[in-house]
């Protein structure tokens, strides 16, 4: 291993971290997209598609972490790469747990859930676009970063509106179930915001 590290220092292995980040981001938005579809269809096919895409996102993350450990050179700070990957993973985990809890609690899709998840999908799509720009024209990603932050605020507004209605419900148990689901989607949006913060820090450093 020491010998391999010596030669890598002389002739660094080319690792495309931009592609690794992009692959994970695309898998993440696909997970949210399958959640959108499942909310309407409630089909086993959409359920399994989400689970498989979440597994793919995990594989991309693990591959990137392995490469970070082995790489002598990275295109920008390795801690930023790691943080970006971890925050994206949290989006996937909360989208996945939204599906699992809705299924377990037999929660029917309502307007708040539908709107929050659709907004989340728009935000993760914007994240992929921003990452696409990172290598060649990072400054242009400011537009997507600004849009993502607006989307996050919209999701927060939807969450509050939903909670107001839940507090009016005479069915406490039902309200608790919906509150749990709303909160998971909101948390996914929070981690989308954290991901965007890391991305913005990277952009500031590389421009």
C-alpha positions as CSV (number, residue, x, y, z in Angstrom):
1,X,0.0,0.0,0.0
2,X,2.8,2.4,0.9
3,X,4.5,1.7,-2.5
4,X,1.2,2.3,-4.3
5,X,0.8,5.6,-2.5
6,X,4.3,6.7,-3.5
7,X,3.7,6.0,-7.2
8,X,0.3,7.8,-7.0
9,X,2.0,10.9,-5.7
10,X,4.3,10.8,-8.7
11,X,1.5,9.9,-11.2
12,X,-1.9,10.7,-9.6
13,X,-4.7,8.5,-10.6
14,X,-7.4,10.4,-12.4
15,X,-10.7,10.2,-10.5
16,X,-13.7,12.1,-11.8
17,X,-15.2,13.5,-8.6
18,X,-17.4,15.8,-10.6
19,X,-19.1,12.8,-12.2
20,X,-19.3,10.9,-8.9
21,X,-21.1,13.9,-7.3
22,X,-23.3,14.3,-10.3
23,X,-24.3,10.6,-10.3
24,X,-25.3,10.7,-6.6
25,X,-27.3,13.9,-7.2
26,X,-29.1,12.4,-10.1
27,X,-29.9,9.2,-8.1
28,X,-31.2,11.5,-5.3
29,X,-33.6,13.4,-7.5
30,X,-34.7,10.1,-9.0
31,X,-35.6,8.9,-5.5
32,X,-37.8,12.0,-5.0
33,X,-39.3,11.5,-8.4
34,X,-40.3,8.0,-7.6
35,X,-41.8,9.2,-4.3
36,X,-43.9,11.7,-6.4
37,X,-45.1,8.9,-8.6
38,X,-45.8,6.6,-5.6
39,X,-47.9,9.2,-3.9
40,X,-50.4,9.0,-6.8
41,X,-50.1,5.4,-7.8
42,X,-49.4,3.7,-4.4
43,X,-48.1,0.9,-6.6
44,X,-45.6,-1.8,-5.6
45,X,-43.6,-1.0,-8.8
46,X,-43.0,2.7,-7.8
47,X,-42.3,1.5,-4.2
48,X,-39.6,-0.8,-5.4
49,X,-38.2,1.7,-7.9
50,X,-37.6,4.1,-5.1
51,X,-35.9,1.5,-2.9
52,X,-33.6,0.5,-5.8
53,X,-32.7,4.0,-6.6
54,X,-32.0,4.8,-2.9
55,X,-29.7,1.8,-2.9
56,X,-28.0,3.1,-6.0
57,X,-27.5,6.5,-4.3
58,X,-25.8,4.7,-1.4
59,X,-23.5,2.9,-3.8
60,X,-22.4,6.2,-5.4
61,X,-21.8,7.6,-1.9
62,X,-19.7,4.7,-0.8
63,X,-17.7,4.7,-4.0
64,X,-17.0,8.4,-3.6
65,X,-15.9,7.9,0.0
66,X,-13.5,5.1,-1.0
67,X,-12.0,7.3,-3.7
68,X,-11.6,10.2,-1.3
69,X,-9.6,7.9,1.0
70,X,-7.3,6.7,-1.8
71,X,-7.0,10.0,-3.8
72,X,-3.9,12.1,-3.5
73,X,-5.4,15.0,-5.5
74,X,-9.0,16.2,-5.5
75,X,-10.5,19.0,-7.6
76,X,-11.5,20.9,-4.4
77,X,-11.4,20.4,-0.7
78,X,-12.0,16.8,0.1
79,X,-14.0,17.7,3.3
80,X,-16.4,19.7,1.1
81,X,-16.8,16.7,-1.3
82,X,-17.5,14.4,1.7
83,X,-20.0,16.9,3.3
84,X,-21.8,17.4,0.0
85,X,-22.2,13.6,-0.4
86,X,-23.4,13.1,3.2
87,X,-25.9,15.9,3.1
88,X,-27.3,14.5,-0.2
89,X,-27.6,11.1,1.4
90,X,-29.9,12.6,4.1
91,X,-32.3,13.8,1.4
92,X,-32.6,10.3,0.1
93,X,-33.0,8.8,3.6
94,X,-35.9,11.2,4.5
95,X,-37.6,10.6,1.1
96,X,-37.4,6.9,1.7
97,X,-38.6,7.1,5.3
98,X,-41.6,9.2,4.0
99,X,-42.7,6.4,1.8
100,X,-42.1,3.7,4.5
101,X,-44.0,5.6,7.1
102,X,-46.9,6.5,4.9
103,X,-47.2,2.8,4.0
104,X,-46.9,1.7,7.6
105,X,-49.3,4.3,9.1
106,X,-51.7,4.0,6.1
107,X,-51.5,7.8,5.5
108,X,-53.4,8.9,2.4
109,X,-51.8,11.5,0.2
110,X,-53.2,15.0,0.8
111,X,-52.5,18.3,-0.9
112,X,-49.8,19.3,1.6
113,X,-47.8,16.1,1.1
114,X,-48.2,16.3,-2.7
115,X,-47.1,20.0,-2.9
116,X,-44.2,19.5,-0.5
117,X,-42.8,16.5,-2.4
118,X,-43.3,18.2,-5.8
119,X,-41.4,21.2,-4.6
120,X,-38.7,18.9,-3.2
121,X,-38.4,17.3,-6.6
122,X,-38.0,20.7,-8.2
123,X,-35.2,21.5,-5.7
124,X,-33.3,18.3,-6.3
125,X,-33.6,18.8,-10.1
126,X,-32.1,22.3,-9.6
127,X,-29.3,20.7,-7.5
128,X,-28.4,18.4,-10.4
129,X,-28.3,21.4,-12.8
130,X,-26.0,23.3,-10.4
131,X,-23.6,20.4,-10.1
132,X,-23.5,20.1,-13.9
133,X,-22.2,23.6,-14.0
134,X,-19.6,23.1,-11.2
135,X,-16.7,21.9,-13.3
136,X,-16.7,24.4,-16.2
137,X,-18.9,27.4,-15.2
138,X,-19.4,27.3,-11.5
139,X,-20.4,30.9,-11.2
140,X,-23.6,30.2,-13.3
141,X,-24.8,27.8,-10.6
142,X,-25.8,30.8,-8.5
143,X,-29.1,30.9,-10.3
144,X,-29.9,27.3,-9.3
145,X,-28.7,27.9,-5.7
146,X,-31.0,30.8,-5.3
147,X,-33.9,28.9,-6.7
148,X,-33.3,26.0,-4.3
149,X,-33.3,28.3,-1.4
150,X,-36.7,29.7,-2.5
151,X,-38.0,26.2,-2.9
152,X,-36.9,25.3,0.6
153,X,-38.8,28.3,2.0
154,X,-41.9,27.3,0.0
155,X,-41.7,23.8,1.6
156,X,-41.4,25.4,5.0
157,X,-44.5,27.5,4.3
158,X,-46.4,24.4,3.1
159,X,-45.4,22.6,6.3
160,X,-46.6,25.4,8.5
161,X,-49.9,25.5,6.6
162,X,-50.3,21.8,7.0
163,X,-49.6,21.9,10.7
164,X,-52.2,24.7,11.3
165,X,-54.8,22.4,9.8
166,X,-53.7,19.4,11.8
167,X,-54.0,21.3,15.0
168,X,-57.6,21.9,14.2
169,X,-58.3,18.1,13.7
170,X,-60.4,16.3,16.3
171,X,-58.6,13.1,15.5
172,X,-55.4,13.3,17.4
173,X,-54.0,10.0,16.3
174,X,-54.5,10.9,12.6
175,X,-53.0,14.3,13.2
176,X,-49.9,12.7,14.7
177,X,-49.5,10.4,11.7
178,X,-49.7,13.2,9.2
179,X,-47.4,15.4,11.4
180,X,-44.7,12.7,11.2
181,X,-45.0,12.5,7.4
182,X,-44.9,16.3,7.0
183,X,-41.9,16.5,9.2
184,X,-39.9,13.9,7.2
185,X,-40.5,15.8,4.0
186,X,-39.6,19.1,5.7
187,X,-36.4,17.4,7.0
188,X,-35.5,16.3,3.4
189,X,-35.9,19.9,2.4
190,X,-33.7,21.0,5.3
191,X,-30.9,18.7,4.1
192,X,-31.4,19.9,0.6
193,X,-30.6,23.4,2.0
194,X,-27.5,22.0,3.8
195,X,-26.4,20.4,0.6
196,X,-26.8,23.7,-1.2
197,X,-24.8,25.5,1.5
198,X,-21.9,23.2,0.9
199,X,-22.2,23.5,-2.8
200,X,-22.2,27.3,-2.5
201,X,-19.1,27.2,-0.4
202,X,-17.4,25.1,-3.1
203,X,-18.5,27.6,-5.8
204,X,-17.1,30.5,-3.7
205,X,-13.8,28.8,-3.3
206,X,-13.3,27.8,-7.0
207,X,-14.4,30.9,-8.9
